[in-house]
Amino acid sequence: MDLFDVYPLYDVAPVSAKGIEVKDDHGKTYLDFYGGHAVISIGHSHPHYVNRIKEQLEKIAFYSNSVQNPLQQELVGLLGKLSDCQDYNLFLCNSGAEANENALKLASFHTGKSKVIAFSNSFHGRTSAAVATTDNPAINAPINRQQQVTFLPLNDFEAFEKAIQSDAHCAVILEAIQGVGGLDEPSTEFYQFVAKKCKENGVVLIADEVQSGFGRSGAFFAFQHHGIHPDIISIAKGMGNGFPVGGILIHESIKASYGLLGTTFGGNHLACVATLAVLEVLEQENLIENAKILGDYFKQEAAKIPQVKKIKGRGLMLGLEFDFEVADLRKRLIHNQLFFTGGSKNKKLLRILPALNISKDHIDQFFEALNKELS
């Protein structure tokens, strides 16, 4: 047997990691400015995170959602407090795709409708409805194309108003900062317009915070930069710091009933303590403020590099756009400078997604390495 070959792999095999340092099987140490697609939020092997999971593993790792799990109630309390989303209810699952799948399903249940509005360059996952709302035909199989999705340009007020008036849509799904798509953002005016029109037309607004949530943008959720209140918020990636966990926050105006949603592994004991550990570290170490401060510092330093044509994103969800494709630059940063970075659908964009507890010194080291490869 062999692995199903769907990933183009760099010739690097990490075997241990601490903070933003990753060590490979040859003893080389890399600085991780990508965090495995923004998953590593509080640093690799954070001691509080490791201890929380170890302690829980020695008690009970899993039981199904047919019995009470007090850790879920503990998680609801802390998440509501830190996110300032107390008027939402939490449904836990296992990944960002599953979170968006459940969000779309719930919106359809709630409205009795089936069409969805999504946006150009969106990425919402690889499962059935989630991939149908993803703007990438190459990963959209014929079975997924049965979903009815209207794709619109981002920040096009006229196109959005025309589409939503059709009275056929159950949901609008929108990233406050596009991840895979290349760090484009809705303007505050557009996001507020979308929220207003959704409310007027009885359409569920889904804020996809899978990548931008849990402090990465310098606010707990990136939509909070725009002063809007979605109906459903999808979460994953950084919430577990590497443990597979996802969820949706559902506004209390949308009512639950037994069997409406369900999951076997979602909200298990280990997933809960992984997320609790992340929230506790975010609060204790003031990492959301750190993301904001160091995001501003990163932009300040990036602006000094003449080859950088555009700086995109917020907090520590950032992109550097060049006038050339960055695939070769990423390879050289890995193999020559020992830095992990990311790419996107925009081939000219270098994506930066480090843990939220990096330092100015780490950023200085990154720009020293980048300048070497650009010179």
C-alpha positions as CSV (number, residue, x, y, z in Angstrom):
1,M,0.0,0.0,0.0
2,D,1.1,3.6,-0.6
3,L,-0.3,7.0,0.2
4,F,-2.9,8.5,-2.2
5,D,-0.7,11.1,-3.8
6,V,-2.6,14.4,-3.6
7,Y,-0.1,16.7,-1.9
8,P,3.0,18.2,-3.6
9,L,5.5,17.9,-0.8
10,Y,8.6,19.9,0.2
11,D,11.6,17.7,1.1
12,V,11.4,18.5,4.8
13,A,10.3,16.1,7.5
14,P,9.6,17.8,10.9
15,V,10.1,15.6,13.9
16,S,9.8,18.1,16.8
17,A,8.7,21.7,17.4
18,K,8.7,24.3,20.1
19,G,7.3,27.9,19.9
20,I,7.8,28.8,16.2
21,E,10.9,26.6,15.8
22,V,10.5,23.4,13.9
23,K,13.3,20.8,13.8
24,D,13.6,18.2,11.0
25,D,15.0,14.7,10.8
26,H,18.4,16.0,9.9
27,G,18.7,18.4,12.9
28,K,18.0,21.6,11.0
29,T,15.9,24.2,12.8
30,Y,13.4,26.3,10.8
31,L,11.3,29.3,11.8
32,D,7.6,28.6,11.2
33,F,5.9,31.7,9.6
34,Y,3.0,29.6,8.3
35,G,1.8,27.6,11.2
36,G,0.4,24.8,9.0
37,H,-2.2,27.0,7.3
38,A,-2.8,29.2,10.4
39,V,-3.4,26.3,12.7
40,I,-0.6,26.9,15.2
41,S,-2.0,29.9,17.2
42,I,-0.2,29.7,20.5
43,G,3.1,28.1,19.3
44,H,4.1,24.5,18.9
45,S,4.2,22.4,22.1
46,H,3.1,25.2,24.4
47,P,3.6,23.8,27.9
48,H,0.2,24.8,29.1
49,Y,-1.4,23.2,26.1
50,V,0.7,20.0,26.4
51,N,-0.1,19.6,30.1
52,R,-3.8,20.2,29.6
53,I,-4.0,17.4,27.0
54,K,-1.8,15.0,29.0
55,E,-3.9,15.5,32.1
56,Q,-7.1,14.9,30.2
57,L,-5.8,11.9,28.4
58,E,-5.1,10.2,31.7
59,K,-8.8,10.8,32.7
60,I,-11.0,10.2,29.7
61,A,-10.2,11.0,26.0
62,F,-13.5,10.4,24.4
63,Y,-17.2,9.5,24.8
64,S,-20.0,10.3,22.5
65,N,-22.5,13.2,22.7
66,S,-25.1,10.9,24.2
67,V,-23.9,11.7,27.7
68,Q,-23.0,15.0,29.5
69,N,-19.5,16.5,29.0
70,P,-18.9,19.3,31.5
71,L,-15.9,20.4,29.5
72,Q,-18.2,21.6,26.8
73,Q,-20.0,23.8,29.3
74,E,-16.6,25.2,30.5
75,L,-15.6,25.9,26.9
76,V,-18.9,27.7,26.1
77,G,-18.4,30.0,29.1
78,L,-14.8,31.0,28.3
79,L,-15.4,31.2,24.5
80,G,-18.4,33.5,25.0
81,K,-16.5,35.7,27.4
82,L,-13.3,36.2,25.3
83,S,-15.1,36.5,22.0
84,D,-17.8,38.8,23.3
85,C,-20.4,36.5,21.6
86,Q,-22.5,35.6,24.6
87,D,-25.7,35.7,22.5
88,Y,-24.6,32.7,20.4
89,N,-24.8,29.0,21.0
90,L,-22.0,26.6,20.2
91,F,-22.1,23.4,18.1
92,L,-18.7,21.5,18.0
93,C,-17.4,19.5,15.1
94,N,-14.0,18.5,13.8
95,S,-12.8,20.8,11.0
96,G,-13.3,24.0,9.1
97,A,-15.0,22.3,6.2
98,E,-17.4,20.5,8.5
99,A,-18.1,23.8,10.3
100,N,-19.1,25.5,7.1
101,E,-21.0,22.4,6.0
102,N,-23.1,22.5,9.2
103,A,-23.5,26.3,8.9
104,L,-24.9,26.0,5.4
105,K,-27.1,23.1,6.3
106,L,-28.5,25.0,9.3
107,A,-29.2,28.1,7.2
108,S,-31.1,25.9,4.7
109,F,-33.1,24.3,7.5
110,H,-33.8,27.8,9.0
111,T,-35.0,29.5,5.8
112,G,-36.4,26.5,3.9
113,K,-34.3,27.6,0.9
114,S,-31.3,26.2,-0.8
115,K,-29.3,28.7,-2.9
116,V,-26.1,30.4,-1.5
117,I,-24.3,33.6,-2.3
118,A,-20.5,33.3,-2.1
119,F,-17.7,35.5,-3.5
120,S,-14.8,35.4,-6.0
121,N,-11.7,33.7,-4.7
122,S,-13.5,32.3,-1.7
123,F,-12.4,29.1,0.0
124,H,-14.7,27.4,2.5
125,G,-13.6,23.7,2.5
126,R,-13.6,20.5,0.5
127,T,-16.9,18.8,1.6
128,S,-20.1,18.8,-0.4
129,A,-21.8,22.2,0.2
130,A,-18.6,23.9,1.5
131,V,-16.6,23.1,-1.7
132,A,-19.6,24.2,-3.8
133,T,-19.2,27.6,-2.3
134,T,-15.4,27.6,-2.9
135,D,-14.4,29.5,-6.0
136,N,-12.2,26.7,-7.5
137,P,-13.7,24.5,-10.2
138,A,-10.7,22.2,-10.1
139,I,-11.7,20.8,-6.7
140,N,-15.5,20.9,-7.3
141,A,-16.6,17.4,-8.5
142,P,-19.8,16.8,-10.5
143,I,-21.6,15.6,-7.4
144,N,-20.8,18.9,-5.7
145,R,-22.0,21.0,-8.6
146,Q,-25.6,20.1,-7.8
147,Q,-25.5,22.8,-5.2
148,Q,-26.9,26.2,-6.3
149,V,-24.3,28.9,-5.7
150,T,-24.2,32.5,-6.9
151,F,-20.6,33.8,-7.0
152,L,-20.2,37.6,-6.9
153,P,-17.3,40.0,-7.0
154,L,-16.1,41.1,-3.6
155,N,-17.2,44.7,-2.8
156,D,-19.7,44.9,-5.6
157,F,-22.7,46.6,-4.0
158,E,-24.9,46.6,-7.1
159,A,-24.3,42.9,-8.0
160,F,-25.0,41.8,-4.4
161,E,-28.2,43.8,-4.1
162,K,-29.5,42.4,-7.4
163,A,-28.7,38.8,-6.4
164,I,-30.2,38.9,-2.9
165,Q,-33.5,40.2,-4.1
166,S,-34.2,37.0,-5.9
167,D,-35.8,35.5,-2.7
168,A,-34.1,32.1,-3.4
169,H,-31.1,32.3,-1.1
170,C,-30.7,30.7,2.3
171,A,-27.3,32.1,3.1
172,V,-24.5,34.4,2.3
173,I,-21.1,33.1,3.3
174,L,-18.2,35.5,3.5
175,E,-14.6,35.5,4.8
176,A,-13.6,38.8,6.5
177,I,-10.1,38.2,5.2
178,Q,-9.8,35.7,2.4
179,G,-7.2,33.0,3.2
180,V,-6.4,30.7,0.3
181,G,-7.9,33.4,-2.1
182,G,-5.1,35.8,-1.3
183,L,-5.9,38.1,1.7
184,D,-8.5,40.3,0.0
185,E,-11.1,41.8,2.4
186,P,-14.6,43.2,2.1
187,S,-14.6,46.9,2.9
188,T,-16.4,47.9,6.2
189,E,-19.1,49.6,4.1
190,F,-19.6,46.4,2.0
191,Y,-19.7,44.0,5.0
192,Q,-22.2,46.3,6.7
193,F,-24.3,46.5,3.5
194,V,-24.3,42.7,3.2
195,A,-25.4,42.3,6.8
196,K,-28.2,44.9,6.3
197,K,-29.5,43.3,3.1
198,C,-29.4,39.8,4.7
199,K,-31.5,41.0,7.6
200,E,-34.0,42.7,5.2
201,N,-34.3,39.6,3.0
202,G,-34.4,36.9,5.7
203,V,-31.1,35.4,4.6
204,V,-28.6,33.9,7.0
205,L,-25.2,35.6,7.1
206,I,-22.4,33.2,7.7
207,A,-19.1,34.7,8.8
208,D,-16.3,32.2,7.9
209,E,-13.7,32.8,10.6
210,V,-12.0,29.4,10.1
211,Q,-8.7,31.0,9.4
212,S,-9.1,34.6,10.7
213,G,-10.7,33.7,14.0
214,F,-9.2,33.2,17.5
215,G,-7.2,36.4,17.5
216,R,-5.3,36.1,14.3
217,S,-6.5,39.4,12.8
218,G,-5.9,41.4,16.0
219,A,-9.5,41.0,17.1
220,F,-11.0,37.8,18.4
221,F,-13.0,37.6,15.1
222,A,-12.1,39.5,12.0
223,F,-15.7,40.5,11.3
224,Q,-15.5,42.5,14.6
225,H,-13.3,45.1,12.8
226,H,-16.5,46.0,10.8
227,G,-19.1,46.3,13.5
228,I,-21.5,43.6,12.2
229,H,-23.3,40.7,13.8
230,P,-23.5,37.5,11.7
231,D,-26.1,34.9,12.2
232,I,-23.6,32.0,12.2
233,I,-19.8,32.1,12.8
234,S,-17.7,29.1,11.6
235,I,-14.5,28.4,13.5
236,A,-11.6,25.9,13.3
237,K,-7.8,26.0,12.6
238,G,-6.3,28.1,15.4
239,M,-8.9,27.1,18.0
240,G,-7.2,23.7,18.6
241,N,-3.5,24.7,17.9
242,G,-3.1,21.4,16.0
243,F,-5.8,19.3,17.5
244,P,-8.6,18.7,15.0
245,V,-11.5,20.7,16.2
246,G,-14.1,23.0,14.6
247,G,-17.5,24.5,15.4
248,I,-20.1,27.0,14.6
249,L,-21.5,29.8,16.8
250,I,-25.2,30.1,16.1
251,H,-27.1,33.2,17.1
252,E,-29.8,32.5,19.7
253,S,-32.5,33.6,17.3
254,I,-31.9,30.3,15.4
255,K,-33.5,27.5,17.5
256,A,-32.1,24.0,18.0
257,S,-34.0,20.7,18.0
258,Y,-32.9,17.2,18.7
259,G,-31.2,15.6,15.7
260,L,-31.0,18.9,13.7
261,L,-27.1,18.6,13.7
262,G,-24.9,15.8,15.0
263,T,-21.4,14.4,15.2
264,T,-19.6,11.5,16.6
265,F,-16.2,13.0,17.5
266,G,-17.1,16.7,17.7
267,G,-16.7,18.2,21.2
268,N,-14.9,15.2,22.6
269,H,-12.9,15.6,25.8
270,L,-9.5,16.1,24.2
271,A,-10.9,18.6,21.7
272,C,-12.5,20.6,24.5
273,V,-9.3,20.8,26.6
274,A,-7.2,21.7,23.5
275,T,-9.5,24.6,22.8
276,L,-9.7,25.6,26.4
277,A,-5.9,25.7,26.6
278,V,-5.7,27.9,23.5
279,L,-8.3,30.3,25.0
280,E,-6.4,30.4,28.4
281,V,-3.1,31.1,26.7
282,L,-4.6,33.8,24.5
283,E,-6.0,35.5,27.6
284,Q,-3.0,35.0,29.9
285,E,-0.4,36.0,27.4
286,N,-2.4,38.8,25.8
287,L,-1.8,37.3,22.4
288,I,-4.6,39.0,20.5
289,E,-3.1,42.4,21.3
290,N,0.3,41.0,20.4
291,A,-1.0,40.0,17.0
292,K,-2.2,43.5,16.4
293,I,1.0,45.2,17.6
294,L,3.3,42.8,15.7
295,G,1.1,42.9,12.6
296,D,1.6,46.7,12.5
297,Y,5.3,46.2,13.0
298,F,5.5,43.6,10.2
299,K,3.8,46.0,7.8
300,Q,6.1,48.8,8.8
301,E,9.1,46.6,8.0
302,A,7.6,45.2,4.8
303,A,7.1,48.7,3.5
304,K,10.9,49.2,3.5
305,I,11.3,46.5,0.8
306,P,11.0,47.9,-2.7
307,Q,10.1,44.6,-4.3
308,V,7.0,44.4,-2.2
309,K,4.2,45.9,-4.3
310,K,1.4,45.5,-1.8
311,I,0.9,44.5,1.8
312,K,-2.4,42.8,2.6
313,G,-4.2,41.5,5.7
314,R,-4.5,42.3,9.4
315,G,-2.8,41.3,12.6
316,L,-0.8,38.1,11.9
317,M,-2.8,37.1,8.8
318,L,-0.7,38.8,6.2
319,G,0.4,38.7,2.6
320,L,3.2,40.3,0.6
321,E,2.5,40.7,-3.0
322,F,5.3,40.9,-5.6
323,D,5.3,41.4,-9.4
324,F,6.5,37.8,-9.8
325,E,5.3,34.4,-8.8
326,V,6.6,33.4,-5.4
327,A,6.8,29.6,-5.7
328,D,10.6,29.7,-6.2
329,L,11.0,32.3,-3.5
330,R,9.2,30.0,-1.0
331,K,11.5,27.1,-1.9
332,R,14.6,29.3,-1.4
333,L,13.2,30.6,2.0
334,I,12.8,27.0,3.1
335,H,16.0,25.5,1.8
336,N,18.4,28.4,2.1
337,Q,17.0,30.5,4.9
338,L,15.1,27.8,6.9
339,F,11.8,29.7,7.0
340,F,8.3,28.2,6.4
341,T,5.9,30.6,4.5
342,G,2.7,30.0,2.5
343,G,1.3,30.6,-0.9
344,S,-2.3,31.3,-2.2
345,K,-4.5,31.3,-5.2
346,N,-2.7,34.5,-6.0
347,K,0.6,33.1,-7.3
348,K,2.4,36.4,-6.6
349,L,1.4,36.5,-2.9
350,L,3.6,35.2,-0.1
351,R,1.4,34.3,2.9
352,I,2.5,34.9,6.5
353,L,0.6,33.1,9.3
354,P,2.9,32.7,12.3
355,A,1.9,31.8,15.9
356,L,0.5,34.8,17.7
357,N,3.3,34.7,20.3
358,I,6.1,35.6,17.9
359,S,8.4,38.5,18.8
360,K,9.8,41.5,17.0
361,D,13.1,39.6,16.8
362,H,11.5,36.8,14.9
363,I,10.1,39.3,12.4
364,D,13.5,41.0,12.1
365,Q,15.1,37.6,11.3
366,F,12.4,37.0,8.7
367,F,13.0,40.2,6.8
368,E,16.8,39.7,7.0
369,A,16.2,36.3,5.3
370,L,13.8,37.7,2.8
371,N,16.2,40.5,1.8
372,K,18.9,38.0,1.2
373,E,16.8,36.0,-1.2
374,L,15.5,39.2,-3.0
375,S,19.0,40.7,-3.4
